[in-house]
């Protein structure tokens, strides 16, 4: 998509008015991010963009088409721009992970943007009538996990992570933590508090990095697994240290 896309909207008299589709897309992104897909009506989009409804329909097809375009804009401007944090060969695997989480927290609490993550905020209030949108969001919600998994597999291949580290489980665990931080941000937790959570998480990194395929994926009592016991001990020590 070009950085500037103009659609000529017909007018009854005078010169045609040029419609800036990119600017309208940025406005739509913010509306969907703040209110969700279902709570944002075409009337809201028309009022916020200043465009006529037929112009929006001509440019994007319908509200779902506009939402899909807004979501792609979010992925390009906010999610994929974080990838360099993970691709930096000058940073250790722990440093790259911390850089990624810190950058995500900065986005979740960015000035002039709705708090939290667009994908999580818009997927949390969907009804059964919006299954195509829900499926689309679910597919993209896995992107941070995929980026982390790629990092850990790459670093494992060069020996920076132990050979038996379960990179899939490590990436999934950290992606779940990241989603929780996004929800916290949406609910009003500020950047300083979220950065403190990142610091706590990285304090646990040595234990997380030792995740091994020898640990069972599921047990009758998950609290008895070596990893969970070790993490509980570490967290207790951090939280109740005198």
ABEGO torsion letter per residue (X at the ends): XBABBBBBBBBABEBBBBBBAAAAAAAAAAAAAAAEAAABBAAAAAAAAGBBAAAAAAAAGBAAAAAAAAAAAAAAAAAAAAAAAAABAABBAAAAAAAAAAAAAAAAABBGBBBEBAAAAAAAABBAAAAAAAAAAAAAAAAAAAAAAAAAAAAAAAGABBAABBAAAAAAAAAAAAAAAAAAAAAGBBAAAAAAAAAAAAAAAAAAAABBAABBABBABAAABAAAAAAAAAAAAAAABX
